[in-house]
Amino acid sequence: MKLTITIGLLLIGHFTFGQDRIQKIDSLLNSLYSKEKINGNFLIAEKGKVIYSHSFGLANETTKEKLNENSIFELASCSKQFTAMGIMILKEKGKLNLDDDIKKYLPELSFYKGITIRNLLNHTGGLPDYMQLMDSLFDKSKIATNKDIINIFSTHQPKIVFEPNTKWEYSNTGYALLASIIEKISGLTYADYLNKAIFQPLKMKNTFVYTRRLSPKKIDNYAFGYVYSDSLKKYVLPDELKETKMVIWLDGIVGDGTVNSTVKDLLIWDRALYANKLLTKEGMKAVFEVATLKDGAKRNYGFGWGIEDNADFGKIANHSGGWPGYVAFIERHITNDKTIIILQNHNNVTIPSKSIRSILYNKPLPVQKIRKEISITTEELQKFVGTYEVEKDFEIKISLDKDQLFSQLTGQNTFPIFVESEMLFFYKVVDAQIQFEKNEKGEISNLFLLQNGNKIEAKRTK
């Protein structure tokens, strides 16, 4: 999936009041790097001026090539902002309307009623997740493309998850279909269209769509993405592990991911959005307006951007992205014109954006809540042991070693969890909790991962 759940380990160093902001940021990041909690490129700007830029770690574990400011990373779900911009450019050229039904451009999906381009842009379409469907229906000896998504949906006609515009649910399916709509209208491939409409005009010379397994080519200064293997005790390419082999057979899907870029090019992108270089002022305003549901409720997502109105920091647009081996993040402080860009090529890393925010605004660093640990018997702990499925190929495994319970998310390291109450456990390495639930028989049936205001459910499978 192009947005993965990442338990970010927020380990804050100690700073003296005499340090300036840049020194504090550098101290924070070097502290995290020394603890192997970051591996990538960080760029911070104010009003377009770079105030901090640094590379941490390797671009290639085999050759030991180091990262540099021109290293090229997979953006994962940060690609969505480019897909959305591509649609908006077509809209301003009169090629489509945001409230057009998708069946106008994708007649194969005409059995879906009332889903609009706008719904796809702001995740209110209610379409099921294509990765779950393809995991069971697609021939994994091949590499899937967007046409395969449309063919599988057309053949099996899976039911919608909810009626369009009645709920908000993050949808990779919607953005893959937007890419197909771009191709249908423009007559170009998604890659060629973005290059012609966005990357070339903005002179983003190191930004492009790249499907590395479907269409391999040599790219200089490429940051290969690595996942940590507990069994091998080292970082390896995700292609080598069974649990992350989806990077191969899903490699041809575009729209929800596959844009590759550098921190320097993403700053060019950031400046272009302020200058309305690609859209009119009205068009840009629409990109950063939050979604409105049928009942009038607002959801904090625009077109390819999460939107936040923060009492301390003003209006912020940001997006994160995760794909085995990569963690990306871009944040634009629209009110105060500050930019945070983070591109990383290890899976088990933190995104210390909240700490960087606080330093930029001379605010106290966020403090992890202190939770009180209680003891329960080993027999009681045993009841929680099992595998809990978030979705196909993404699980949370709960294990017991002696009298200590551990949690492991697919593709990530194992971390101990501690008892806070009868059904509630917490991590000490990050401000996150696991809440277990029982069914009517009194058996542990599911859990919720609680972090940063998010509540992610996983159902017990064994």
N, C-alpha and C positions, 0 to 999 in steps of 0.2 A: 504494500500500500504506500502511496506517495506521501502520506502523513503518518508517521509512526509515533507511538507513545514512547516518550523518552523520560526516564527518571533522571533528571538533572541533579547532580550532586553539588549543592551550593556550599562550598567550603570557603569561608571568608577569612582572610588574613587580618592581622591587627595593624592598624594604621595610626600614625601620629597626626595630631592636628596641624603640625607644621608643613605637611606635605601638600603640594598643589594637586589639582584634579588629575593631571596627566600622570604624575608620579603615583597617585593612589590607584589609578586604573592599571598602570604597569605593574605595581606591586600585587594587586589582586590577581591579574592574569598570570604573572610569573609564579605566584603561589599555587594557583590551580594547575598550571603546567607541571610544576614539580611533583604534584600529587597525581599526575596523569589524568586530569579531569578535563583538559582541553587539548586539542590538536588541530590547528587550523589558522586561518587568517582573520584578524580583527581590524576594522577600520571605523573610526569615529570622526565625524565632521560637525562643524557648527557654521551655519550659513554657507555651506559648500566648501569651507576651508578645512582640510584634514588636520586635526589636532592630535590624532594618535593612529598609527598604523604599525602592525607588527605581525610577524609570522612565527608560529610555534609548531615545531615538529617536522615530520617527514612527509614528502609527497609520494614517495615510493619506498616501501619497506624492503624491497629486494635490492635496489641499487643504492639505497640510503640517500637519495636525492632530497634535499631540503625544500620545504615550502618557501615561496617568495611572493611578493605582492602581486605578481602576474600569474600565479598558479590558478588553474581552471578547475572549478568544482561543479559537480551536479547540484542543482538547486532544489530538486524534489518539488515539494508543493509550493515553494516560492516561485515556481514557473507559472502558477495560476494567474498572477498579476499580468503577465505578458499575454496569456490567452485572452483574458478579459480586455486588455487594451486592443488586441487584434479585432475583437468583436466590436468594440466601440468605434474604432476607425472605420470599419465597414458600415456601421450605423450612420456615422456622420457623412459618409459618401453616398448615403441613400440606398445602400444595398440590402438593408434589413431594418426591421423595427424590433425593439426589445420585447414588445408584447406579441410578437409573432409566435404562433404555435410551432413547436419544433417539427411537427409532421410536414410543414411546408418545405423544409429542407432535408428532412430524413423521413421520406414516406414509408420506409420499412417499419417505422415505429408509430404508424398512424393509429394503432390500437390504444396508445396512451392518449388520454383526452385532457386538454387544457393545460399542458405543460409548456411554458413559454421560455424564450431565450433568457428573459430576466430571471425566471426561476432557476435556471441552470447557473447563472452568474452568481446569485446570492444564496445558493444551496437550499432552496425552498421547493424543489421539484418533486421530491418524494420517490425518486428512482432507487431501486435496490443497488447494492454494491456489486460492480462488475467483477471484482477480484474473487469474491465468494462464489459467484456463479461459475466463473471460468476455472476455478480450482477443481471443480467436479466435472465440468462439461467440456473443457478444452484439452486437446491433445498436446501434452507438455513436451513432446519431442520436437515441437515446432516453436517458433517465436510469434507470439500474438501481435496483431496490429489493431487499429481502431475498427477496421472492417470486420474483424472477428468478433469484437464486442457487439457491433450492430447485428451481425448474423446470428449470434447466440440469443440476443434479446428478441430478435424477430422470430426465430424458430421456437423458442420456449415461452415467450411472452410472460415473463415473471410479473407478478402483481406489484403494484406500487406499494411503498411502505406507508405512505399517508397521502391524502388528497393535496394537490398542489397548493402552495401558499397557506397551508394551515399550520405547518410546523417548520422548524429549521433543523436540518441535519446535514453535517458536512458530507459532501458527495464528490468523490473522485470520478464517478460515472458522469456526472453533469459536465465536468470540465473536459473529459475525453470526447464527449459528444459535441461540445463547443468547438473543439479542434476539427472535428469532422465537418461541422457547419462552415467553418472558415475555409476548409478545402473545397467544399461544394460550391460556395459562392465565388471564391477567388480564382478557382481553377488551378491553384498552386498547391504544392504540398504544404503542410503546416510549417515545416522548417523553412522552406523558401519564402513563404508569406511573411513570417516574422522577420526574416532577414531583410526582405525588401521594404516592409512597412515600418519596422522599428529599429532593428540593429544597425543597418546601413545609414539611415538618416541621422541617427544619433552618434554615429562613429563609435559604436560599441564593438571594437574590432576583435575582441576575444570572447564574444557571446554568440552562442549558436545552439541549435537543437542537435543532440547527439544521442544516437541509439547504438551504444558501443558493441553490443553482441549481434544485433541485426545488421548493422552497417559499420563494421570495424574500420578504423583508419588511425594512422599515427598522428597524435596531437602532442606538440611540444609543450612542456611545462604543465602536464596534466597531473592533477592530484587524484591518485587512485584511492577509492574508498575501501576501508577495512573494517571488519568486524572481529571481535575478540572471541577466540575459541577456548572455552574452559578446558576441554579435553586435551587440546594441543598446547595450551598455555602460551599462546601468541596470537598476534593479529594476522588474519588471513583475508583474502578476497572473499566476498560473500558467495561467489560462484562455487566455492569449494565445500560449503556446508549445506547439508540437506535442508535445514530449516530456513535458509535464505536463498535457495535456488530460484525463487520467483524472479530474482533479478535477471535471470536468463530468459525464461519463457514469457515474461511480461515486458521485455525490453523494447518492443516495437510500439507500445502504447504511448501516445503523445497527448498533450493538452493539460493533463493533471500533473505532469512532471516533464523531465528530459531536457529542459533548458539548462545549459551550462554557462558559467560566467566567472568573473573575477570580482574582487572587492572594488577595484578601481572602476570597472565598467558599471557596476551597480551604483556607484556614486554618480556617474554620468547619467544614469537612468533617473536617479533621485532628483538631480538638478533639472532634467528635462520636464519632470512632472510639475515642478514649481513654475516653469516658464511656458507651460501650455504648448510645447513644441509639437505634440502629436494630435491633440484635441483642442477644441474651443474651450473657453473658460467654463461654459455651461456643461460641456462634456466631461471635463475634469471634475466638476462639482458632483455630477451623477456617480462617478466612480467611487467617491468617498462618502456617499450617503448610505445610511444604514438601511437594511431591509425592513419592510413593513408587511406584516402578515395580514391575512384576510380580516382578522378581528381587530386590527389596528395595533397589535403588539409589535414592538421594535426588537430587532435582533442585531447584534453588534458586528455585522459583516456587510461590506459593500460589494464591489465587483473585483474579486481577487485579493481583497485586503480585509483583515480584521480591523474594526474601528473602535477606538476607546476615547471617551471624554474623561480625562483624569483631572481631579481637583488640583493636584500639584504640578502636573506637567502639560496641561492643555490637551488639545486634540492630537491623538496619535493614530497612525495607521501602521500596522505591522503584519507580518506573516512568518510562520516557521515552516520548515520542511524537513522531513526525515525519510530516508530510504536506506536499506542496509549499506552501511559504510559512510553515509553522509548525514550531516545535520546542518541545516542552513537557517539563517534568521536575518531579516531586514526590518528595521523600525525607523519610521519617519515621524519626528515630532513636528507636526504641521504648524502648530501655533508658534513654536519657538525656533523652528528651523534647525533642528539637530538630527543627526543621522547615525544609526548604529548598524553596522553590517558585520555579520559573523558567518564565516564559511568553514566547516570542519569536515575532516575525512576519516574520523573514527566514530564508531557507533555509541560507545559508552562514555559520553561527554556531557558536560553541563552547558547551558546557555545562560551565562551570568548577566543577562540584560537588565534585570531589576537592580542589581548592585551597580552596574554602570550608570543606569539612570540616576540613581541616588547620588553618585559621585558627581555627575555632570551638573546637578542642581544643588550641590552642597547640602544634601539631605543626609540624615543618619542612614547608615547601611541597614538593610532589612535584617532583622534578627529572627533566627529560627525559633519557633515556639518550643518552650520546654514542656515536655510531656512526662507524666509520672508513670513509671513502670510498676506493674504489679506481678505477682507470681501466681501461676496456676499449675496443676499437676501435669506430668508428662502424658498421662492417660487422656486428659482433657485436650492437650495440644494435638494429640494424634487424630482427633476428630476433624481437624482442619486440613490434614494432609490430602493432597489430590491435585488434579489438573483442572484448571478453569479456563474455558475458551472465551476470548474476547470476540474473535471471528476466526474463520478458517486460517490455519497456519499462524495464528497469533494467540499464544496462551500465557497464562500465569501459573507457574508450577509452585506449589507449596510443599516443602519437604521438612523433615524433622531429623536433626542430628543430636543425639543424646537428649538434652532438654531445651534445645534451641530451635525455634521455627525459622525457616528461610523462605524467601520469595525470589523467583526468577522469571523475568519476562523474556519471551522469545528473542534470541539474539543479544541478550544483555547478561551482565554478570549476576551472580547470586548475592543477595543481601539479607542479613538477619532482620527479622521483624519482632517487635516486642509488644507484650500485652498491656493495653491501656484499660480495657474493660472486658467483660465476658466475650463480646463479639467484635471488639475493635482492637486492631493492632497498629503499630506505627513504626516507621523507619527512623533511625538515628542519623543516617547519612544524608537525608533530605527531608523537607517538610511535606510528608505524604503519609497517608494512612490506608489501611485495608479494613473495610467493614464487611464482615461475613453475615449471611442471612440463612435462616432455616426455612424449610418447607412445612407443610401442614403435619408431616410426620415427625417433625422435630429434628430432621437431618440437615446438615449443612448442604445447601443447594446452590449457592452462588455467592459472589463477592463483588464489592465495588472498590475500585482504586480511586482514592480521593486525593487530588493534588491541584493546586492553583485554581481552585474553584470548579474544577472539572470532576465529573463523576462517571467513571467508565465501568460498565458492568461486564462481568465474566461469569458464565454459567458452568457449573461443575460437570465434567464429562466422565471422570473416573476418580 
